[in-house]
Amino acid sequence: MKVFTLLSIVSLCSTKPLLQDEVSPLMVKYDIPAIPTAHHPIFTCPLECTCHIRVVQCSDAGLRSVPAQIPRSTVMLDLQNNKISEIKENDFKNLPSLYALFLINNQIHKMHPKAFKSIKHLKLLYLSWNLMPQVPTNLPKSLVELRIDDNKIKKVQKDVFNGMKHLHVLELSGNPLDTPGIEPEAFNGVPQLFYIRISQAKLSSVPKNLPSNLYELYLDSNKISMVELEDFRRYKHLYRLDLGYNQIKEVENGSLAYLSNVRQIHLENNKLKRVPPGLNELKYLQVVYLHNNNISSVDVNDFCPRGSGIKRAFYNGISLFGNPVKYWEIQPASFRCVSSAYGLHLGNFKK
């Protein structure tokens, strides 16, 4: 339950710069040590920054490099919205207690492989909106969440995440990453990666070598044209799958059979001509988005089990609007496993 709560919160997050009043809740969310209220000795603070006890905020300061003299006790360091182009070997050398590092919206294109050598407790690393050509090597093994979306990444190299036993969330969206760019052994040694988003990239097919323990997989806004039989064989624990805004014309028969635990599937804004086969066999599926496709008919057994088949959870959301289907010709029994009339969304099709 804790995992699903975490992922539900994460799925609503964006990589926009954090607001000042978002810092404390983030510390609580990830069990970052609380700011002590007792008297604390005077410490140095970089001129361009604002320093609180254990939190240093240097955002929007026009910085071109990581400032020196950051207090050693810092657990959260905010360097977003600057002009930093390179992370050097000793930039974080004297910050052994660092738990959260925000480098969003800089110009970082180079990161020294030993930049995180002395950091053993880092949980959050946000590198969104930079110019990184690849996933940095030698990242801290303690990471729980890594966001490196909207960079220049074309390749996820072998073993780059190896040893990250605590990594739960990975955000890779907005990079020019195609399916062959994800090397077969890129996710070796990552046993707890539950959430991956690779949206707005250049994926031409569903990656088959992502971690098998995934709960949430977001591949929306890519160039995927077909769902093949073996695409989900590895992802039997998926809870939520997003393939919306692709170019999918066909979902191969049997390809959804592996998703025995899935609750939500997004296939909206594609080029499907029929309801994907196999939906009626997914016992726990509750929400399916099929709007804005080319579906022209709905069979009586497309969504619900045949005969005496058992469905463990009724639908509370089916969207079919924006399709050339004549909804008045659909048999009412087609939606016999929908929880209520409010769970069904139909509408006229307009060319």
C-alpha positions, 0 to 999 in steps of 0.5 A: 500500500505504501508503494502505491501511495508513493507512486500515486503522488509521484504520478501527479508531480511535474519537473517544474521548479519547486516552489519554496513552500514545497520543500518541507513537505518533500522532506517529510515525504522521503523521511529526510531528517527534520530541521532541528529547532534547538540553537545551532552554531553560526555557519557560513553561507554562499553569498548568492544563496539563502541558508536555513538549518540544513536547507540551502536554496540557491535557485534563480541566482545566475550561478555558473558553477556550484558555489563553494562553502555550502554548509557541511550539514546540508541535507537539501540543496536547491540549485535550479534555474541557474546557468551551471554547465558542468558538475565537477569532481569536488562540487559536493565533496564536503556534503556527506549528509546530502539527501536531496539535490535539485539541478533542474533547468540549468545547462549541464552537459558534463558531469564528473564520474566521481562527483557523487563519490562522497555522498552516501545518503542521497535519495532525490536527484533532479536533473530535468531540463539540462543538456546531458547527452547520457545518463550519468555514471556512478550515481549514488546507490542510495537514490530513491528517485531520479528525474533526468527528463528533457535532456539530450539522452539517446542511449541508456547504457549497460549497467548504468543503474546497477546496484541501485537497490532502492531506486523506485522512480525513474523519469526519462521523458522528453529525451530523443530516446528510441527503443534500440537505445535502451541496452539489454542490460541497462537495468541490471541490479535494480530490484525495486524500480516500480515507476518509469516514465518515457513519454514524449521520446522517440520510442518506436516500440514497447521496450522489452528489457525494462525491470520486470517488477514495474507497477507503472509504465508510461510510454505516451506521446511516442511513435509506437505503431503496434503492440506485439504479442511478447511486449508485456510478457515481462511486466506481469505486475503492471498496475497502470499502463499508458500508451496514449498519443502514439500511432498504434493501429493494432494490439496483437491478440494475446498481448494483453494476457500477461497483464493479469493485475492491471487496473488502468490502461490508456490507449487514447489518441491512437489509430485503433480500428477495434477494441483491443482483444483480451480486455474482457479477460483482465479481471481487475481492469477498472479504467480503459481509455479508448477515445479518439481512435478509429473504432467503428463497432463494439462487440457484446463481449469486447469488455466483459467476460464471456458466459459465466466468466468472473470479473473481480472488479467492475469498470468505473471508467470506459471512454469511447468518444471521438470514435466512428462507432454508432453508439445507438447500435451497441447492445446494452449488454456490452457494458454489463460489467460497468459499475454505473452509467457514469462510468461510460463515456460515449459521444458523437463522432465528428470528422 
